Amino acid sequence: MRLANKVAVVTGGASGMGLASVLSFAAEGAQVVIADFNAQTGNAAVETALQQGLDVSFIQTDVASEEDIEAMCEHALSAYGRLDVLFNNAGVGGAIGPITETTVEDWDYTFDVLAKGVFLGMKHGAKIMRRQGDGGSIINTASIAGLSGDAGPLVYSAAKAAVINLSKSAAVELAPDHIRVNAICPGYIATPLTEGKNPEAIKRSFTQSQPWPDYGRGEHIAGVALFLASDDAGFVTGESIVVDGGSTAEGPGRTRRFPQMAASNSRYSGVTKGSTGADNALRKRDPGESDA
Ligand SMILES: NC(=O)c1ccc[n+]([C@@H]2O[C@H](COP(=O)([O-])OP(=O)(O)OC[C@H]3O[C@@H](n4cnc5c(N)ncnc54)[C@H](O)[C@@H]3O)[C@@H](O)[C@H]2O)c1
């Protein structure tokens, strides 16, 4: 039981990777508060957890509201007596479309949920953890969209970049209190947020979008969140962990764009020595040959 005697709050815990994390935290012994805007899916998530014999409760929360975040933290204290793990994970796609057509209202909504929500969670969660005096773990959901251009919509990506830096800055500030702060940068994960009306088609396209030959699931994120929540990550703080099936490792995608450049398709193996004047040492091979 990696989270025995711990109390966790998961925002956006009614769906997707948040729900997977709620179930995983609770299965590892935590008492878990699901904080979500959507009361219908929130109550359904509680039902699911109760059927598995897990100890969870729900509070309707808008993470963009300071009042709601305070009520969420109070709920953890009144229901379970403390707060050890706060997973600031709630999110929406937010503003879409060209920058030239993006309204200030849509920018504000996106930043309110994705960036202000994380700031408010950390502000009030850290106050409680500091008062308790025995540390804690704060985990924030960022995205690979916060790491480069063109991995997500423009405003969303900017807000996720903010989450990565907020996590680092807060980690430094809260380290003396033994409060760890880390971010997770998911790649393309099949959840109700991304699945749309044709989940199977999305799963197929996600599977083909990255080196790993299978699509990302909420459980992949929950596994990393559980590690960060637990004492196994006792010296990990200020980190952003990419969980993306190799998408960012692939970078410009040279071998996906130019399959002939893939190592497995190379006509030679050995070493090339460029403009040194020294001879290359190459062995001709059959394209597609493997050493297996
Ligand atoms: N799915 C992906 O491919 C992907 C990739 C990178 C990052 N993310 C991020 O992961 C997080 C979880 O996304 P998901 O894919 O599990 O989506 P999801 O839609 O399945 O779950 C998100 C949950 O957040 C809740 N929520 C939205 N706005 C809220 C608010 N203002 N207050 C409280 N709750 C609110 C929703 O009601 C929902 O239950 C989000 O922050 C998202 O941006 C997702």
The ligand as a Gaussian input file, in Angstrom:
#p B3LYP/6-31G(d) Opt

LIG

0 1
 N       -5.913000      13.633000     -23.137000
 C       -4.798000      14.128000     -23.602000
 O       -4.317000      13.776000     -24.700000
 C       -4.031000      15.144000     -22.785000
 C       -2.714000      15.434000     -23.159000
 C       -1.982000      16.331000     -22.399000
 C       -2.544000      16.921000     -21.270000
 N       -3.843000      16.631000     -20.945000
 C       -4.360000      17.257000     -19.732000
 O       -4.718000      16.238000     -18.830000
 C       -5.709000      16.713000     -17.919000
 C       -6.847000      15.715000     -17.849000
 O       -7.422000      15.591000     -19.130000
 P       -8.201000      14.300000     -19.637000
 O       -7.659000      13.982000     -20.975000
 O       -8.223000      13.252000     -18.587000
 O       -9.648000      14.965000     -19.878000
 P      -11.128000      14.607000     -19.356000
 O      -12.020000      15.550000     -20.089000
 O      -11.383000      13.166000     -19.465000
 O      -11.046000      15.025000     -17.817000
 C      -10.902000      16.368000     -17.424000
 C      -11.809000      16.644000     -16.234000
 O      -11.578000      17.991000     -15.804000
 C      -12.830000      18.539000     -15.430000
 N      -12.800000      20.010000     -15.484000
 C      -12.755000      20.790000     -16.568000
 N      -12.792000      22.090000     -16.219000
 C      -12.860000      22.125000     -14.870000
 C      -12.911000      23.166000     -13.909000
 N      -12.940000      24.450000     -14.266000
 N      -12.949000      22.821000     -12.606000
 C      -12.945000      21.520000     -12.223000
 N      -12.923000      20.506000     -13.090000
 C      -12.864000      20.793000     -14.401000
 C      -13.814000      17.932000     -16.425000
 O      -15.143000      18.024000     -15.946000
 C      -13.294000      16.516000     -16.552000
 O      -13.916000      15.648000     -15.623000
 C       -6.099000      18.085000     -18.443000
 O       -5.411000      19.079000     -17.708000
 C       -5.624000      18.073000     -19.877000
 O       -5.357000      19.355000     -20.359000
 C       -4.584000      15.753000     -21.675000

